[in-house]
Amino acid sequence: MATRITAGTLTVTITESLTMTHATTADNRDHSQTITKTFAGIDNLEKRVLNLPNTNQVQIAELGGTAAADLGTYKRSTVAYIRITNLDDTNGVAVILEDDGADTAALLVDADSTLMLTDTQVEAKTGGEVWAAWSDIDKIFLKAASANTQVEVVIATTE
């Protein structure tokens, strides 16, 4: 089968803009910056908006060592970029990164905020433990923190 789509380069740009004013204009401070990262060879992009219920966590991705078999399943070594944007203007969303063998980490993404991942590893510890080796993320779940919430998920891979 001949393909009609050629892999491209994903460019992600983050711009921070902050000017702090001072009583003396000459002492104003600009703390703005732009950071750009590119991901070459992207030939698969999944983008979707989900309505998360305020009841259960929802699995949005499964990362494995072999080729993707189903929607929402990705070959771990090909995942280049994951973006989870909370579209709600009030409520947070928990992003849960799970390693089937040991580690689970959860991060709260505030309203109108975004979490970006550019790697597929996680490490977690509880009080007193030493940091161990990084573990592969096997599954990613989302859970609305306090009310039904909409999120946008983007996953870009090189295969």
NORVEN-V355825 format. One record per residue. N is the residue number from 1. RES is the residue in one small letter. PSI is psi as a letter, one per 40 degrees, with the letter a starting at -180 (* if undefined). NEAR is the number of other ideal C-beta (glycine too) atoms within 10 Angstrom. Layout:
[[N | RES | PSI | NEAR] [N | RES | PSI | NEAR]]
This chain:
[[1 | m | h | 2] [2 | a | h | 3] [3 | t | i | 7] [4 | r | e | 4] [5 | i | h | 7] [6 | t | i | 6] [7 | a | i | 13] [8 | g | a | 13] [9 | t | h | 9] [10 | l | h | 17] [11 | t | h | 9] [12 | v | h | 15] [13 | t | h | 9] [14 | i | h | 11] [15 | t | h | 9] [16 | e | h | 9] [17 | s | h | 9] [18 | l | h | 9] [19 | t | h | 9] [20 | m | h | 9] [21 | t | i | 9] [22 | h | i | 9] [23 | a | d | 6] [24 | t | h | 7] [25 | t | d | 7] [26 | a | e | 5] [27 | d | e | 9] [28 | n | i | 11] [29 | r | h | 9] [30 | d | h | 9] [31 | h | f | 9] [32 | s | i | 9] [33 | q | i | 10] [34 | t | h | 9] [35 | i | h | 9] [36 | t | h | 9] [37 | k | h | 13] [38 | t | i | 11] [39 | f | h | 16] [40 | a | i | 10] [41 | g | f | 14] [42 | i | h | 18] [43 | d | e | 14] [44 | n | h | 17] [45 | l | h | 13] [46 | e | h | 15] [47 | k | h | 10] [48 | r | i | 12] [49 | v | h | 10] [50 | l | i | 16] [51 | n | h | 11] [52 | l | h | 23] [53 | p | i | 13] [54 | n | f | 12] [55 | t | d | 9] [56 | n | i | 10] [57 | q | i | 17] [58 | v | h | 16] [59 | q | h | 13] [60 | i | e | 21] [61 | a | i | 21] [62 | e | h | 18] [63 | l | h | 23] [64 | g | i | 15] [65 | g | e | 9] [66 | t | i | 9] [67 | a | i | 10] [68 | a | h | 18] [69 | a | d | 10] [70 | d | i | 6] [71 | l | h | 8] [72 | g | e | 15] [73 | t | h | 13] [74 | y | i | 24] [75 | k | h | 17] [76 | r | d | 17] [77 | s | e | 15] [78 | t | e | 18] [79 | v | h | 22] [80 | a | d | 23] [81 | y | h | 19] [82 | i | h | 25] [83 | r | h | 16] [84 | i | h | 23] [85 | t | h | 18] [86 | n | h | 26] [87 | l | e | 15] [88 | d | i | 22] [89 | d | e | 9] [90 | t | d | 11] [91 | n | i | 17] [92 | g | i | 19] [93 | v | h | 26] [94 | a | h | 15] [95 | v | h | 23] [96 | i | h | 18] [97 | l | h | 24] [98 | e | h | 22] [99 | d | h | 19] [100 | d | d | 12] [101 | g | d | 8] [102 | a | d | 11] [103 | d | h | 19] [104 | t | h | 16] [105 | a | i | 15] [106 | a | h | 13] [107 | l | h | 13] [108 | l | h | 13] [109 | v | h | 20] [110 | d | i | 14] [111 | a | i | 14] [112 | d | f | 11] [113 | s | i | 13] [114 | t | i | 15] [115 | l | h | 16] [116 | m | h | 13] [117 | l | h | 19] [118 | t | e | 13] [119 | d | i | 11] [120 | t | f | 21] [121 | q | i | 14] [122 | v | i | 19] [123 | e | h | 14] [124 | a | i | 16] [125 | k | i | 11] [126 | t | i | 5] [127 | g | h | 4] [128 | g | e | 5] [129 | e | i | 8] [130 | v | i | 5] [131 | w | h | 8] [132 | a | a | 11] [133 | a | i | 6] [134 | w | i | 13] [135 | s | i | 20] [136 | d | h | 16] [137 | i | h | 25] [138 | d | d | 20] [139 | k | i | 18] [140 | i | h | 24] [141 | f | i | 17] [142 | l | i | 21] [143 | k | h | 19] [144 | a | h | 23] [145 | a | d | 17] [146 | s | e | 11] [147 | a | i | 12] [148 | n | h | 12] [149 | t | i | 24] [150 | q | h | 16] [151 | v | i | 23] [152 | e | h | 14] [153 | v | h | 19] [154 | v | h | 17] [155 | i | h | 22] [156 | a | h | 23] [157 | t | i | 21] [158 | t | e | 17] [159 | e | * | 15]]
